[in-house]
Amino acid sequence: MGIVSRAPVVDLPAHELVSSALSKFRAGDTISTRAAIDTIRRAGPACTDSDDQLVELIVMTAIGRTMGIVFDHRCR
């Protein structure tokens, strides 16, 4: 009988969640703020940063990686 242990839930800081979400893209790609926020919320459900705070981190990270940004997070 095998025992399956659950991996501990680790609350990553928002900047690490953003970095992880954008790591799947390359320089020159365009990032949707809505899609990035959704990905971040799924990866870190305990993240308490507001959408606007996450957008700020997304912008800073994307610009540093020469990515374009589509500000569509308020178009729901």
N, C-alpha and C positions, 0 to 999 in steps of 0.2 A: 504494500500500500504506500503510495507516494503522498507526501505532504506538500501541498502547494502553499508557500508563504506569499503574502501580499507584499509588494514593494511599498516602502513607506512613501507617503505623499510628501513631496518637497515643494515648498512655496518658493519659486524662483522670483528674484526681483524683476520688476517690469522691464528694465533695460535688457536683461538676459532673455526674457520672453520675446521682446521685439527683435533682438539680434537673431534668435533662433528662427523666428517667423520669416525674416528677410534673408536668411542664409540660403534659402532655396532659389533665390534670384541672382542674376548676374548684373554687372555694370551695364547700363543702357536699358535695362528692363524698366517697365512702368509698374508701379505698385498702387493698388487700390487700397485706400485707407479703410474702407468697409471690410474688404476681404482680410486685410491684415488684422484688424481689430477682432473679427470673428475667430481667426486662427489663434490669436493671443488669448482670447477668452476661453476657448476650448482647451488650450494647453495649460493655462493657469487659472482655473475657475476661482481661486481664492484671491486673485489680483484685485486690489481695491482702488487702483488708479482709475480716474474717470476716462471716458473716451477722448476728451480733449487733451488730457495728460499723455495718453498713449499716442495720439496723433503727433504731439510735439516730439516724442521719442522716435516715432516712425520717421518723421521728417529729418531729424538730426542724423539718424542712422542711414537713411536712404541717400541723403545728399552726400554724406561721407563716402558712400559707395557708388556715387555718380548714377543714381537711379532716378527715374522720373516718378512723380507722385500724382495720382488722381484723387482729389478731395471729394469723395462720394459718400462719406460716412453719415452725412445728415440727410441723404436722399432715400430714406426708408419709407 
